[in-house]
Amino acid sequence: MTKKTTAKATTAKIAESVETVEAAVAVGKETVETVVKAGTDAAAKGVEKAVAMSQEQVAAAVKAGSEVFKGYEDVVGFSKQNIDAMVAANTIFVKGIQEINTQFFGLAKNSIEENAQATKKLLASTSVEDVIAIQSDLVKANYDKAVEQSRKISDLSVKVAEDAAAPITKQVNVTVEKFTKPLAA
């Protein structure tokens, strides 16, 4: 072979090698681009999935927070209603006790006045028989009044207790109803 033929053959081999290298580079470039694109797509999908999951978790947390806050509002509301019921019951009770005390003081005042009159009658009596008759009438009248006043005060005490318990009973019923509704559902 001649130098020219050898040079041509070498040039042809070099050209063929260059073409092979260029083809390999093109395939490598295409492979790298495919890998980069697949990696980018996978990363984008991963980010999208993470964002979606984060949004779901944030929504769930907001919902749970809202439910907790609503529960807190319910508790605060019940506490206020309970306090209001206690204040109403206490007000009724105090007024009732004042009325009972008024009855007691009225009874004591009447007893003092009646005993003063009876004492005057006893001192004005001229015989033992008059003293015994006055004393007997006084004992009978005092006994009847004591029974009558005891009944009035007892009835008044029961009424005060019932009236004072009414706001609390109402609030207990509301509370029981409120907390048993979710259990029944």
C-alpha positions as CSV (number, residue, x, y, z in Angstrom):
1,M,0.0,0.0,0.0
2,T,1.1,3.4,-0.7
3,K,1.2,6.3,1.6
4,K,-1.7,7.8,-0.1
5,T,-3.9,4.8,0.2
6,T,-2.8,4.4,3.8
7,A,-3.6,8.0,4.5
8,K,-7.0,7.6,2.8
9,A,-7.6,4.5,4.8
10,T,-6.5,6.1,8.0
11,T,-8.6,9.2,7.2
12,A,-11.6,6.9,6.5
13,K,-11.0,5.1,9.8
14,I,-10.7,8.4,11.6
15,A,-13.8,9.7,9.9
16,E,-15.6,6.4,10.8
17,S,-14.3,6.7,14.4
18,V,-15.4,10.3,14.6
19,E,-18.9,9.3,13.3
20,T,-19.0,6.5,15.9
21,V,-17.9,8.8,18.6
22,E,-20.4,11.5,17.4
23,A,-23.1,8.8,17.4
24,A,-22.1,7.6,20.8
25,V,-22.0,11.2,22.1
26,A,-25.5,11.8,20.6
27,V,-26.8,8.6,22.2
28,G,-25.1,9.6,25.5
29,K,-26.5,13.1,25.2
30,E,-30.0,11.6,24.5
31,T,-29.6,9.2,27.4
32,V,-28.5,12.0,29.7
33,E,-31.4,14.2,28.5
34,T,-33.8,11.3,29.1
35,V,-32.4,10.6,32.5
36,V,-32.5,14.3,33.4
37,K,-36.0,14.7,32.1
38,A,-37.1,11.5,33.9
39,G,-35.4,12.8,37.1
40,T,-37.0,16.2,36.7
41,D,-40.4,14.7,36.0
42,A,-40.0,12.4,39.0
43,A,-38.9,15.3,41.2
44,A,-41.8,17.4,40.0
45,K,-44.3,14.6,40.7
46,G,-42.7,14.1,44.1
47,V,-43.0,17.8,44.8
48,E,-46.6,17.9,43.6
49,K,-47.4,14.8,45.7
50,A,-45.7,16.4,48.8
51,V,-47.6,19.6,48.2
52,A,-50.9,17.7,47.9
53,M,-50.1,15.7,51.0
54,S,-49.1,18.9,52.8
55,Q,-52.4,20.6,51.7
56,E,-54.4,17.6,52.9
57,Q,-52.5,17.6,56.3
58,V,-53.0,21.4,56.7
59,A,-56.7,21.0,55.8
60,A,-57.0,18.2,58.4
61,A,-55.1,20.2,61.0
62,V,-57.3,23.2,60.3
63,K,-60.4,21.0,60.6
64,A,-59.2,19.4,63.8
65,G,-58.2,22.9,65.2
66,S,-61.7,24.2,64.3
67,E,-63.3,21.2,66.1
68,V,-61.1,21.7,69.1
69,F,-61.9,25.4,69.2
70,K,-65.6,24.7,68.8
71,G,-65.3,22.2,71.7
72,Y,-63.5,24.9,73.7
73,E,-66.3,27.4,72.8
74,D,-68.8,24.8,73.9
75,V,-67.0,24.3,77.2
76,V,-66.8,28.1,77.8
77,G,-70.5,28.4,76.9
78,F,-71.5,25.7,79.3
79,S,-69.3,27.2,82.0
80,K,-71.0,30.6,81.5
81,Q,-74.5,28.9,81.5
82,N,-73.6,26.9,84.6
83,I,-72.5,30.1,86.4
84,D,-75.6,31.9,85.3
85,A,-77.7,29.1,86.6
86,M,-75.9,29.1,89.9
87,V,-76.3,32.9,90.2
88,A,-80.0,32.7,89.4
89,A,-80.4,29.8,92.0
90,N,-78.5,31.8,94.6
91,T,-80.6,34.9,94.0
92,I,-83.8,32.9,94.4
93,F,-82.4,31.2,97.5
94,V,-81.4,34.5,99.2
95,K,-84.8,36.1,98.5
96,G,-86.5,33.0,99.9
97,I,-84.3,33.0,103.0
98,Q,-85.2,36.7,103.5
99,E,-88.9,35.9,103.2
100,I,-88.5,33.0,105.8
101,N,-86.6,35.4,108.1
102,T,-89.4,38.0,107.7
103,Q,-91.9,35.3,108.7
104,F,-89.8,34.3,111.8
105,F,-89.4,38.0,112.9
106,G,-93.1,38.6,112.3
107,L,-93.9,35.6,114.4
108,A,-91.5,36.7,117.2
109,K,-93.0,40.3,117.1
110,N,-96.6,38.9,117.3
111,S,-95.6,36.6,120.1
112,I,-94.0,39.4,122.2
113,E,-97.1,41.6,121.7
114,E,-99.5,38.8,122.5
115,N,-97.5,37.7,125.6
116,A,-97.4,41.3,126.8
117,Q,-101.2,41.5,126.5
118,A,-101.5,38.1,128.2
119,T,-99.2,39.3,131.0
120,K,-101.4,42.4,131.5
121,K,-104.5,40.2,131.7
122,L,-102.8,37.9,134.2
123,L,-101.7,40.9,136.3
124,A,-105.2,42.3,136.1
125,S,-106.9,39.1,137.2
126,T,-108.4,39.0,140.7
127,S,-108.7,35.2,141.3
128,V,-106.7,32.0,140.8
129,E,-109.5,30.7,138.5
130,D,-109.1,33.7,136.2
131,V,-105.3,33.2,136.1
132,I,-105.8,29.5,135.2
133,A,-108.4,30.3,132.5
134,I,-106.2,33.0,131.0
135,Q,-103.2,30.8,131.1
136,S,-105.1,27.9,129.6
137,D,-106.4,30.1,126.7
138,L,-102.9,31.5,126.2
139,V,-101.3,28.0,126.0
140,K,-104.0,26.8,123.5
141,A,-103.7,29.9,121.3
142,N,-99.9,29.7,121.3
143,Y,-99.9,26.0,120.4
144,D,-102.4,26.6,117.5
145,K,-100.3,29.5,116.3
146,A,-97.1,27.5,116.6
147,V,-98.5,24.7,114.5
148,E,-99.9,27.1,111.9
149,Q,-96.6,29.1,111.7
150,S,-94.5,25.9,111.5
151,R,-96.6,24.7,108.6
152,K,-96.3,28.0,106.8
153,I,-92.6,28.2,107.3
154,S,-92.2,24.5,106.2
155,D,-94.2,25.2,103.0
156,L,-92.2,28.3,102.4
157,S,-88.9,26.4,102.9
158,V,-90.0,23.7,100.4
159,K,-91.0,26.3,97.9
160,V,-87.7,28.2,98.2
161,A,-85.8,25.0,97.8
162,E,-87.8,24.0,94.7
163,D,-87.6,27.5,93.1
164,A,-83.8,27.7,93.9
165,A,-83.2,24.3,92.3
166,A,-85.1,25.1,89.1
167,P,-82.4,27.0,87.2
168,I,-79.8,24.3,88.1
169,T,-82.1,21.5,87.1
170,K,-82.8,23.2,83.8
171,Q,-79.1,23.7,83.1
172,V,-78.3,20.1,84.0
173,N,-81.0,18.9,81.6
174,V,-79.6,21.1,78.8
175,T,-76.1,19.9,79.5
176,V,-77.1,16.2,79.5
177,E,-79.1,16.7,76.3
178,K,-76.2,18.4,74.6
179,F,-73.7,15.7,75.5
180,T,-76.0,12.7,74.8
181,K,-77.0,13.9,71.3
182,P,-73.5,13.2,69.8
183,L,-73.5,9.8,71.5
184,A,-77.0,8.9,70.1
185,A,-75.9,9.9,66.6
